[in-house]
Amino acid sequence: QVHLVESGGGLVQAGGSLRLSCAAYGRTFSSKTMAWFRQTPGKEREFVAGVSRSGSSTRYADSIEGRFTISRDNAKNTVYLQMTSLKPEDTAVYYCAASSRGSISLGQTSPDDDWGQGTQVTVSS
């Protein structure tokens, strides 16, 4: 298991940028596929982006439309989500997740995945 702590959320105007970070505490970070999800009140959790163990492969939700970039630094046990051209509909709590299963990069979660506490992103119009 890994303990995940997200940071970098905040309030930004439409068209602006934010970079989220997710620090992982544990010895197995480099063996985990990592992903970002988001959730708004009353809606189901939504897959945003995923990155492979090595960082060489990434996947994104269609709704992101090339505006976000996921990356990881295994030396720092950290995964990032660079968000640009933000829209009000990107407003959500963003969560990072770590999984032993590569399928999380397709948005498929499992009960033994590890999750952070979330960080709020608010985009004003």
C-alpha positions in Angstrom: 0.0 0.0 0.0 0.9 3.6 -0.5 -0.3 6.7 1.4 -1.2 9.4 -1.1 -1.4 13.2 -0.4 -2.6 15.6 -3.1 -1.8 19.3 -3.2 -2.0 22.2 -5.7 -5.7 22.7 -5.9 -7.3 26.1 -5.6 -9.4 28.8 -7.3 -8.5 29.8 -10.8 -10.2 31.8 -13.6 -11.4 30.1 -16.8 -8.5 29.7 -19.2 -6.0 29.5 -16.4 -3.7 26.7 -15.3 -3.0 24.6 -12.2 -0.6 21.8 -11.5 -1.7 19.2 -9.0 0.8 17.0 -7.2 0.3 13.7 -5.5 3.0 12.6 -3.1 3.2 8.9 -2.3 4.6 7.5 0.9 5.6 3.8 0.6 8.2 1.6 -1.0 6.1 0.4 -3.9 5.3 3.6 -5.7 7.3 2.7 -8.8 5.3 -0.6 -9.1 2.0 1.2 -9.1 0.0 2.5 -12.1 -1.2 5.9 -11.1 -4.3 7.8 -12.1 -6.2 11.0 -11.4 -10.0 11.0 -11.0 -12.4 13.8 -10.1 -15.8 14.1 -8.6 -18.5 16.7 -8.1 -21.4 16.6 -5.7 -24.2 14.3 -6.9 -22.1 12.8 -9.7 -20.1 9.6 -10.0 -16.3 9.7 -9.8 -14.8 10.4 -13.2 -11.6 9.1 -14.7 -9.3 11.9 -15.8 -5.9 10.5 -16.7 -3.6 7.6 -16.0 0.1 6.9 -16.3 2.0 3.6 -16.5 4.6 2.4 -13.9 7.5 3.8 -15.9 5.7 6.9 -17.1 6.1 6.0 -20.7 2.4 5.5 -21.4 -0.4 7.8 -20.6 -4.2 7.8 -21.2 -6.8 10.6 -20.9 -10.5 10.9 -20.7 -12.0 12.3 -23.9 -13.4 15.2 -22.0 -9.9 16.5 -21.3 -9.4 17.2 -25.0 -5.6 17.5 -24.7 -5.7 20.2 -22.0 -4.2 18.1 -19.2 -0.9 16.3 -18.9 -0.2 13.5 -16.4 3.4 12.7 -15.5 5.3 11.0 -12.7 8.7 11.2 -11.1 9.6 7.8 -9.5 12.7 9.3 -7.9 10.4 11.7 -6.0 7.5 9.3 -5.5 5.2 11.9 -7.1 2.6 12.1 -9.8 1.5 15.3 -11.4 -1.5 16.6 -13.3 -0.7 19.8 -15.3 -4.1 21.4 -16.2 -4.3 24.2 -18.8 -7.2 26.0 -20.5 -9.3 25.3 -17.5 -13.1 25.5 -17.8 -15.8 25.9 -15.2 -16.9 22.3 -15.8 -13.5 21.2 -14.6 -14.5 22.3 -11.1 -14.3 19.2 -8.9 -12.4 17.5 -6.1 -9.5 15.8 -7.7 -8.2 12.5 -6.3 -5.1 10.5 -7.2 -5.1 6.7 -7.0 -2.5 4.0 -7.0 -3.2 0.5 -8.3 -1.4 -2.7 -8.8 -3.6 -3.2 -11.8 -2.8 -1.4 -15.1 -6.5 -1.2 -15.8 -6.8 1.8 -13.6 -5.3 3.8 -16.4 -8.5 2.9 -18.3 -10.6 4.2 -15.4 -11.3 0.7 -14.0 -10.8 0.8 -10.2 -10.6 -2.1 -7.7 -11.2 -2.4 -4.0 -7.6 -2.6 -3.1 -6.6 0.6 -4.9 -5.1 3.3 -2.7 -6.6 6.8 -2.8 -5.7 10.3 -1.6 -7.9 12.6 0.4 -8.5 14.9 -2.6 -7.8 18.5 -3.5 -10.5 21.0 -4.6 -10.2 22.7 -7.9 -12.6 25.6 -8.6 -12.7 27.3 -12.0 -14.6 30.6 -12.1 -16.2 31.9 -15.3 
